[in-house]
Amino acid sequence: MTAILFFKIVGAFCIVFCGWSIGNQKVVHLRKKATLISDLLHLLELLCANFTYVNLALPQFFEKASETEFALLSFPSEIPDFTSWKNEFSEMPVFDSLFSPEEKSAFLDYWQALGSTGPEEELDRLAFYREKLHLSLSAAQEQSRTYGRMYRNLGASLAAIIAVLLL
């Protein structure tokens, strides 16, 4: 009889841990979004420095950016066709999974027009989109702080209710 009770209690703890883990996955998703936005901000800062000081052509810039450490973004070391690569980059699954449709649309607006204007206009657009990304980053970090604890506790609480009902 005590062995059955022991296994029930161990099973209940396992269920609670699984519920907490499910909540934790949502927290990881929120943090990943903030990391992606940070990567994009870093990329925009590099682009700004490029347009201000170096003025490399965009394919060469992104080949050089492949040497930079990003958490979620990656660039190939050689880009044979820049236009098709821009389209492939904007179709990365990470954007669909982490960005809302509005955020993805704002990113794609900038991304598709990248390199279509002169350096002065490009710097103005960079400043505008950097500001938008700073606001998005602040919102993502706030969501992570605010909802992170709630998701973990909610997952563990729901799992504890299920475990109690199964006992």
TIFI-729383 format. One record per residue: residue number from 0; z, x negated, y of N, C-alpha, C in turn. Coordinates in pm, whole numbers. Each point is the difference from the previous one (the first is absolute). Layout:
NUM; Z; X; Y; Z; X; Y; Z; X; Y $
...
***
This chain:
0; 0; -82; -120; 0; 82; 120; 0; -86; 126 $
1; 80; -110; -2; 3; -86; 117; -130; -74; 19 $
2; -70; -29; -110; -130; -66; 11; -100; 91; 68 $
3; 3; 129; -31; -92; 95; 63; 31; 10; 149 $
4; 127; 7; 35; 40; 6; 141; -43; -127; 73 $
5; 17; -115; -66; -41; -126; 59; -150; 0; 31 $
6; -80; 44; -95; -145; 2; 21; -40; 102; 106 $
7; 73; 109; 9; -28; 99; 106; 29; -60; 137 $
8; 110; -71; 10; 36; -61; 129; -99; -110; 36 $
9; -38; -83; -96; -101; -104; 26; -132; 64; 40 $
10; -39; 106; -68; -122; 72; 35; 7; 58; 141 $
11; 117; 53; 37; 17; 55; 135; -17; -109; 105 $
12; 61; -118; -26; -16; -112; 93; -147; -43; 9 $
13; -69; 1; -110; -142; -36; 1; -81; 101; 83 $
14; 32; 127; -14; -71; 103; 77; 28; -19; 149 $
15; 125; -27; 37; 35; -21; 141; -72; -123; 54 $
16; -3; -106; -80; -70; -122; 44; -149; 27; 20 $
17; -59; 77; -91; -144; 33; 14; -24; 82; 126 $
18; 89; 94; 31; -14; 78; 123; 11; -87; 123 $
19; 95; -94; -2; 15; -91; 111; -125; -87; 14 $
20; -56; -43; -112; -121; -83; 2; -119; 75; 58 $
21; -10; 129; -32; -109; 80; 57; 14; 7; 152 $
22; 123; 21; 48; 25; 0; 144; -30; -135; 61 $
23; 33; -106; -72; -24; -135; 49; -149; -29; 12 $
24; -82; 57; -88; -146; -20; 9; -54; 53; 133 $
25; 54; 110; 46; -43; 55; 129; 40; -95; 114 $
26; 117; -61; -12; 44; -97; 100; -94; -121; 2 $
27; -38; -47; -117; -94; -113; -10; -132; 37; 67 $
28; -45; 123; -21; -125; 47; 62; 13; -4; 153 $
29; 113; 46; 53; 20; -2; 145; 3; -143; 54 $
30; 63; -90; -72; 6; -139; 44; -136; -67; -9 $
31; -78; 36; -101; -134; -56; -15; -88; 39; 119 $
32; 17; 123; 47; -77; 45; 116; 34; -85; 122 $
33; 129; -25; 22; 41; -85; 113; -56; -141; -16 $
34; -3; -51; -122; -55; -133; -26; -150; -4; 29 $
35; -72; 104; -40; -144; 5; 28; -26; 5; 150 $
36; 78; 79; 71; -18; 6; 146; 31; -135; 63 $
37; 103; -69; -51; 30; -135; 50; -116; -95; -25 $
38; -60; 10; -118; -117; -82; -31; -114; 28; 98 $
39; -24; 128; 26; -108; 37; 92; 30; -48; 142 $
40; 125; 7; 41; 37; -52; 132; -24; -151; 7 $
41; 37; -70; -105; -24; -145; -4; -150; -30; 7 $
42; -78; 80; -72; -145; -17; 4; -54; 24; 140 $
43; 49; 103; 67; -46; 28; 137; 40; -112; 96 $
44; 118; -58; -21; 41; -113; 84; -92; -120; -23 $
45; -37; -25; -126; -94; -107; -28; -136; 27; 62 $
46; -45; 126; -7; -127; 37; 63; 7; -20; 151 $
47; 112; 38; 59; 17; -17; 144; -7; -148; 38 $
48; 67; -84; -77; -7; -145; 25; -142; -51; -18 $
49; -70; 54; -99; -138; -41; -23; -88; 36; 119 $
50; 11; 124; 48; -85; 43; 112; 39; -70; 129 $
51; 127; -39; 13; 46; -63; 123; -34; -149; 4 $
52; 24; -72; -110; -9; -145; 4; -117; -58; -78 $
53; -15; 41; -126; -94; -66; -90; -137; 65; 3 $
54; -2; 130; -6; -121; 82; 1; -94; -33; -117 $
55; 59; -9; -120; -82; -15; -120; -73; 131; -28 $
56; -115; -10; -62; -68; 122; -46; 91; 66; -104 $
57; -4; 132; -9; 92; 72; -86; -5; -40; -147 $
58; -118; -22; -59; 2; -45; -141; 76; -132; -18 $
59; -20; -95; 92; 72; -126; -10; 150; 20; 26 $
60; 33; 91; 92; 141; 28; 26; 69; 52; -126 $
61; -62; 95; -68; 63; 57; -118; 2; -97; -118 $
62; -98; -90; -6; 6; -104; -102; 118; -92; 28 $
63; 23; -30; 127; 116; -81; 38; 130; 78; -21 $
64; -3; 130; 21; 119; 84; -20; 40; 6; -146 $
65; -92; -33; -90; 34; -1; -143; 105; -106; -30 $
66; 16; -98; 89; 100; -105; -19; 138; 45; 47 $
67; 7; 111; 74; 126; 50; 54; 72; 84; -104 $
68; 132; -12; -3; 81; 77; -95; 24; 141; 56 $
69; -47; 98; -72; 29; 140; 29; 70; 58; -122 $
70; 88; 97; 24; 73; 60; -112; -90; 90; -84 $
71; -82; 84; 65; -81; 96; -74; -150; -15; 21 $
72; -40; -64; 107; -143; -16; 29; -51; -129; -63 $
73; -126; 3; -38; -63; -123; -48; -146; 0; 46 $
74; -50; -120; 21; -137; -17; 46; -68; -101; -89 $
75; -129; 21; -29; -72; -99; -82; -25; -127; 81 $
76; -16; -111; -70; -24; -126; 70; -144; -11; 51 $
77; -90; 78; -59; -139; 4; 48; -43; 145; 12 $
78; -65; 31; 111; -46; 136; 25; -151; -4; 20 $
79; -79; 35; -103; -145; -9; 13; -58; 105; 96 $
80; 45; 124; -12; -51; 107; 86; 118; 67; 69 $
81; 18; -29; 130; 119; 44; 72; 9; 152; 9 $
82; -110; 68; 24; 2; 146; 17; 46; 69; -128 $
83; -55; -38; -112; 41; 63; -126; 144; -38; -33 $
84; 41; -122; 34; 138; -40; -26; 97; 82; 85 $
85; -38; 26; 126; 86; 84; 86; 20; 137; -63 $
86; -107; 56; -54; 11; 131; -64; 87; -7; -125 $
87; -18; -103; -81; 81; -16; -121; 147; -17; 36 $
88; 27; -79; 104; 138; -25; 41; 68; 129; 45 $
89; -72; 81; 75; 59; 124; 50; 20; 103; -110 $
90; -65; -20; -115; 15; 91; -114; 108; -46; -98 $
91; 75; -103; 35; 104; -49; -91; 98; 112; -33 $
92; 40; 13; -126; 90; 108; -40; 135; -2; 71 $
93; 42; -117; 46; 130; -9; 66; 4; 86; 127 $
94; -113; 13; 67; -3; 82; 122; 15; 148; -34 $
95; -66; 44; -108; 11; 139; -41; 141; 35; -46 $
96; 62; -93; -72; 130; 32; -57; 114; -9; 101 $
97; -14; -81; 104; 111; -20; 93; -17; 67; 135 $
98; -124; 24; 41; -24; 58; 131; -26; 150; -9 $
99; 46; 70; 102; -36; 141; 11; -146; 6; 44 $
100; -66; 115; -14; -140; 9; 44; -19; -36; 148 $
101; 96; 37; 85; -11; -33; 143; 9; -150; 23 $
102; 95; -64; -70; 15; -145; 15; -122; -74; -53 $
103; -51; 44; -112; -119; -64; -55; -119; 20; 93 $
104; -12; 118; 58; -110; 27; 93; 9; -91; 123 $
105; 120; -18; 54; 17; -88; 116; -36; -144; -36 $
106; 42; -44; -119; -34; -136; -43; -150; -15; -17 $
107; -64; 100; -65; -144; -9; -25; -80; 5; 130 $
108; 48; 74; 99; -68; 3; 131; -11; -141; 56 $
109; 111; -73; -6; -3; -136; 52; -82; -91; -91 $
110; 27; 10; -130; -60; -92; -96; -153; 8; 0 $
111; -55; 121; 3; -145; 15; -6; -68; -51; 127 $
112; 71; 5; 112; -59; -45; 126; 30; -148; 28 $
113; 75; -64; -88; 38; -139; 21; -124; -88; 15 $
114; -4; -76; 108; -109; -93; 24; -122; 62; 66 $
115; 7; 127; 36; -116; 66; 59; -4; -12; 152 $
116; 107; -55; 60; 3; -16; 146; 26; -146; 34 $
117; -2; -28; 128; 27; -136; 45; 149; -34; -10 $
118; 33; -127; 22; 140; -43; -14; 99; 75; 90 $
119; -39; 25; 124; 91; 70; 93; 32; 141; -48 $
120; -103; 75; -38; 21; 136; -49; 77; -2; -132 $
121; -31; -101; -82; 68; -12; -129; 150; -25; 21 $
122; 34; -83; 98; 142; -26; 29; 71; 126; 49 $
123; -69; 80; 82; 59; 126; 46; 25; 94; -118 $
124; -98; 9; -89; 17; 86; -118; 109; -54; -91 $
125; 9; -131; -14; 105; -61; -80; 138; 35; 57 $
126; 15; -7; 130; 129; 32; 62; 36; 146; -26 $
127; -98; 88; 11; 24; 143; -24; 45; 24; -144 $
128; -72; -58; -97; 34; 22; -140; 126; -75; -42 $
129; 28; -111; 63; 128; -68; -28; 116; 87; 43 $
130; -14; 64; 113; 107; 91; 47; 18; 116; -97 $
131; -112; 56; -45; 8; 109; -98; 68; -46; -129 $
132; -35; -120; -45; 61; -51; -123; 148; -33; 19 $
133; 38; -47; 119; 142; -23; 27; 77; 131; -9 $
134; -55; 106; 54; 65; 130; -10; 7; 47; -145 $
135; -108; -19; -75; 0; 37; -142; 101; -82; -79 $
136; 11; -128; 32; 96; -86; -68; 143; 46; 28 $
137; 29; 32; 126; 133; 49; 34; 31; 129; -76 $
138; -98; 89; -6; 20; 126; -71; 20; -24; -149 $
139; -77; -90; -60; 13; -29; -143; 134; -64; -32 $
140; 47; -90; 87; 130; -62; -23; 112; 102; 15 $
141; -13; 88; 97; 100; 106; 19; 2; 94; -120 $
142; -118; 37; -49; -7; 85; -120; 64; -69; -118 $
143; -25; -127; -15; 57; -74; -112; 153; 0; 8 $
144; 54; -22; 119; 145; 1; 17; 57; 140; -20 $
145; -63; 99; 61; 53; 136; -2; -11; 63; -138 $
146; -119; -7; -57; -25; 70; -126; 32; -82; -124 $
147; 12; -131; 14; 24; -85; -115; 126; 37; -75 $
148; 108; 10; 71; 127; 36; -63; -5; 140; -58 $
149; -64; 91; 75; -9; 138; -46; -78; 10; -131 $
150; -113; -70; -12; -80; 8; -123; 77; -53; -120 $
151; 71; -112; 18; 77; -54; -112; 111; 97; -42 $
152; 75; 49; 101; 110; 91; -32; -49; 131; -58 $
153; -110; 50; 51; -56; 124; -52; -45; -17; -145 $
154; -67; -110; -30; -43; -27; -137; 118; -11; -94 $
155; 103; -74; 41; 118; -16; -86; 76; 132; -14 $
156; 9; 77; 107; 72; 127; -7; -69; 101; -90 $
157; -131; 12; 14; -73; 93; -86; 9; -43; -147 $
158; -8; -130; -23; 13; -50; -136; 141; 25; -55 $
159; 102; -13; 87; 138; 26; -46; 17; 146; -36 $
160; -61; 89; 76; 7; 145; -33; -66; 25; -134 $
161; -115; -60; -22; -68; 17; -129; 85; -57; -114 $
162; 61; -117; 24; 83; -62; -104; 120; 88; -34 $
163; 63; 57; 102; 115; 88; -24; -44; 124; -78 $
164; -115; 54; 35; -48; 118; -74; -32; -32; -144 $
165; -45; -121; -28; -31; -39; -137; 125; -33; -82 $
166; 109; -36; 66; 124; -30; -73; 56; 129; -51 $
***
